[in-house]
Amino acid sequence: MMKVLQINVGRAYAAQDMAYATAKQRKVDILIVLEPNKKRVKSAEWLKDTRVNVAVLFLTKNLEVIGHCAGDGHLLLRLKGFDIMCCYVSPNIGMQDYREEVDRVMAMANNRKTIVLGDINAKSPQWGGHITDKKGEYWMEWIHAKDMVVINTGLAPTFVRRDTQSYIDVTIATKAITREIVNWTVLDVESLTDHRYIYFEVSGIKTGMTMGQTRTIVDWPNFRRKINAVTEEGTLTDHNICSRVISKAYKDSTKRLGRSTNTPYWWNDTVEEKRKTCSKTRRQLTRVARVQERDEQKIVEARATYKTAKRDLVRTIREAKRNCWKDLCLELDDNIWGDAYRIVTKRFNSLTPYNLSMERKKQILKDLFPITPDELGMQVTKADVTPFTLEELENAITTVMPDRAPGPDKVPPEAIKEVGCCAPEILLGVMNELLNKVPPEAIKEVGCCAPEILLGVMNKEVGCCAPEILLGVMNELLKKQEFPENWKLAKVWL
């Protein structure tokens, strides 16, 4: 079941924030914003038309999008099995220009299964209006020509401004997909704009998991039982086998429960309460305006109350976002790999990495880590590297910090810490075995190209502060047997 939410925000910043929050709360798969705030849709995750009158955000990972085509005031989404044509036609253009824009929209809606939706600024009883204007007549000609069906129920207006109510946001579809469109409705929630949310679902579409952070629950007692069962069979000293055993034990003891929240980061109870108040005052204004014996004084008072509630809601949203930004900056001082790091690196996902030659990479490493004459004369032998002791390992385990990003094996520091507590002989045996496997020539080369790493190993500083890092780095180095350059790469990674 694919869920779609449509709204015209009128370029308002707060209205677009509210649209995103509504989409998250309803676990919507596609958010379609007409007349979006141009600053908010600059990022590459938003699909836009050439005029930035239509913007689309996909909130689902596994929704199969074949392609899209952007035009002037319209955006065609080609999904697996059907198309969605999103459009905005301005009410401030002449009839001839209006017809030309409608012609371009309907000419592209040529798939057997097509949904056409948007703010068309046309009136017709077919979608709830009380009269038919020339624009509505022209749309009806196209609808009959393509044998399409109007999905609007006409039970609630899609646009409300003071005493004016209109039905200008329209959804139409070809007959082949009409039966698959269900639960079409105009939502009765505050949108901070004159337009109302239009929500509907398309059945038979597998959407997968909604984007967002996933919650991971680890059964640590089960993890410890699996590790102890392995140690009873014998001591592990091979680093490859040990890595696989720990990784499998952690994977078997982990459950993922989907995303942890259905609201944006700035949403809180105060914003929720202000929104409810705003929706309540808007409904009161609507009831007062519908009374046959209109009391103008009551209407003016109800309208003033509604405007005050809207201003309070907008102010509360801004304050909530400002407080979240302050908290983010404070967290950055204590945890550089926290939310701030994830927000920044998320922007890099769409970038194409540079293709550098091996010579260029070596030159960059030499520039980053220049070798001084004193370092070239350093003499190191294998005998200088003493094995780790159980006491040193126990001290190292106590300093392992939780909530840190895992390495390539996807095993977090918490799992390494559990292994060190329930079966320290595994880590101790593997680390000492790795030290014994490193040849003296390799240690000498390391001392020439990156002596600070070698000194850290010799003094057990690396092993004491983060044994899982030492294990992962040495594992990769032993596989490739290219110690000088790889040690430098490891220094970059560390």
Secondary structure, 3 states (H helix, E strand, C coil): CEEEEEEECCCCHHHHHHHHHHHHHCCCCEEEEECCCCCCCCCCCEEECCCCCEEEEECECCCCEEEEEECCCEEEEEECCEEEEEEECCCCCCHHHHHHHHHHHHHHCCCCCEEEEEECCCCCHHHCCCCCCHHHHHHHHHHHHCCEEECCCCCCCCEEECCEEECCEEEEEEHHHHCCEEEEEECCCCCCCCECCEEEEECCCCCCCECCCEEEEECHHHHHHHHHHHHHHCCCCCHHHHHHHHHHHHHHCEEEEEECCCCCCCCCHHHHHHHHHHHHHHHHHHHHHHCCCCCHHHHHHHHHHHHHHHHHHHHHHHHHHHHHHHHHHHHHHHCCCCHHHHHHHHCCCCCCCCCCCHHHHHHHHHHHCCCCHHHHCCCCCHHHCCCCCHHHHHHHHHCCCCCCCCCCCCCCHHHHHHHHHHCHHHHHHHHHHHHHHCCHHHHHHHHHHCHHHHHHHHCCHHHHHCHHHHHHHHHHHHHHCCHHHHHHHHHHHC
